[in-house]
């Protein structure tokens, strides 16, 4: 065993022991009781208007067209659409994403896991296809883009017009489900929280992957508490305004649901790693988090699986009590491996 790995192992065991010490009950013979208080009637969860329903896929293209028209006289809405690359100009949206730091960050990240530019890769739930197009421009040679929506504004319509035969575009679910054991890797960007049945969609994805293939889930939408959930649903720019389906889950819920159908989490990359370059967020770190030290810590342990241990330690700690700022349970990336059942 290498001295470097031994160091990682000792550090991981020390963190587990430290976390366990914090959670040890003062009176072991008594049951642990966690009391959060009962709140009040008609709190913010009770008041949420779920009767309005959520997005109708058949009308989503028309909804975005309306939003693009409204954005001409509404600067805040224009900024929102630009931030999710759904502004009116398709070419502008693709170029804006391409010149951001995100494509290069994602490209370099997946290469660290042994994915090459000749690997067979699919951008799952690609929406308009910004990421698939950006990876193709970075000389990844075998790129597919899968989204059941082929429309111009919200689906792969524009991508089809500019990608030529460089990207294999899949809009038909029957075609998608007929693919078996093809992909070395799947990438997905801010898409899983749109799936109303996460394990079912993950099973379809798994069938398309080779044994041992990797799934890189970037930039997902998380809520670690009821308060975060209420804020996520009520203040999300398109969910609140247009009824889009943007359902925020705790990261541990994503992991449990995906692992339940034949995947294993092998890495969890937190916010504030490399200045949030993978998600493109300008969010400032809390005072007690040193981004440089965190980046060094993740880089040392990324391929060893140690970040997974830290992720689950943090899940367990926060289930008992609030420990302040989250790190690994606010991930920029979750990496899964397709494993045998």
Order of alpha helices (4+ residues) and beta strands (2+ residues): alpha-alpha-alpha-alpha-alpha-alpha-beta-alpha-beta-alpha-beta-alpha-beta-alpha-beta-alpha-alpha-alpha-beta-alpha-alpha-beta
